[in-house]
Amino acid sequence: MTLKDFKTRIKIKAELDDVYAAFTNPFTIELWSGYPAVMPTEPGGEFSLWDGDIEGVVLELIPGAKIVQQWFFGDQTEPSIVTIKLFKDAGKVQVDVSHTNIPSEDFEDIAQGWTEYFLGAVKEFLEVN
């Protein structure tokens, strides 16, 4: 199985706490995604997004700064790690996403998912409200 890495960066005109909540608060996630979410507040807990389409474990949480998750892809042996870093940047929040070890057959869907359905939806939700 071939694995690929995905990286992207987006700037969102919003408060840092609101951007962090959009990735970590299940109620906020449901507002922008349209689906119930399970998102633990402590590392080690399992999460679920989009009715279980995305599942994994929260590895690290630094409020307002960093989120690290492992995403599950079937019976894949190499861990697929998502690292989200947040930075204040002149009235906006810069969001850096790094997603490692994505199965090549899932890569296009995951890349589009990050760009449109995840980051795009968060940006639209936070900048409109």
N, C-alpha and C positions, 0 to 999 in steps of 0.2 A: 504494500500500500504506500503510495506516494503522499507525503504530507507537505502542506504549504503554509506560509505565514502571511498574515494580513496586517497592514498598518494604515492608520488614517488619523487625521486631525481635523477638528471642527472648532469654530468659535461660536459661542452662544451668548447673546446679550441678555444676561440674567444674573441673579445673585448666586454666589458660590454655593451657599447652603441649599438653594433650590435645585441647582444642577445635581449636586450630590444626592439629594432626596429622589430625584427622577431616576436614579440608578439603584437606589437602595431601599426606598420606602414602598412597600407593596401597594398602598393606596394610591400613591402618585403614579406608580408604574401602570396600574389599572386605568388611570385617567388618560394617559397618553397612548397606551397600547390597545385599550378596548377589551382586555382580557384580565381575569383575575390572576394575581401573581403570588407566589410564595417566595419571600426573601427574608432569610434570617438576619438578625442584627449582630450575631456573633460568628466569628470564623468557625468552620467545622460543620455548619448547618447546610442542608441541601436546599437548593432553590429550584423554582420551576416558573417558566415564562410561556406565554402564548399557549395555554392549555397543555403544557407538557412538551411542546415542540422543542423547547430548549430546557435542559436540566443539567444540574451540576452541583458543585460544592463551593461555598464561599471560603477562600483561603486566607484572605487578609482584608481588613477594613481600617483605613485611617481617615476619620471624618473630615470631609472637605478637601481631601488630597489624593487618596488612592484606594482603588478597589481591585482585588485580585480574585479571580474565580477559575475553577476548572470546569470546562464544559465536557459533557459526555457525548461520545459518538459511538453508539453500539458497543462492540467488544474491542475497541481500539486499546492498544497497550500503552502507547506513548500519550502522556497527559496533554490535553489541549488547554492551554492557559491563556486567559484573557486578563490583561492588565490595563486598567483605566486610570489615567493620571489627570488631575484637575489643577489648573493654574489660573490665578487672577491675571487679567491682561487688559488694562485700560478700559474698564467698564464692561468688559466681557469676561467669559470664562473659556479658557482654551481646554479642550478635551482631547487628550492623546490616547488612542486605542491601539493596543498591540495584541494580536490573537495568533498564537503559535500552534503548530501541529494540527492543521485542519486537513481532513482527508481530501485529496484532490477532487474526488467526485462531488464533494459538498462545497468546494471553494467558491464557485460562482454564486450559489445561493446565499452562502454566509456573507460574502463581500457585499452583495446587494442588500441583504438583510441589515448589516451594520449601517450602510450608507443611507438607505431609504427608510426602512421600517423601525430602526432603533434610533440612531443619531438624528436622522431627519425628523422623525416624529417627536423626539424630545425637544429639538430646536424649535419646531413649529409650535408645540404646546407651550413652552416657556416664553417665547418671544411674543406670542399673541396675548397671553394673559397678563 
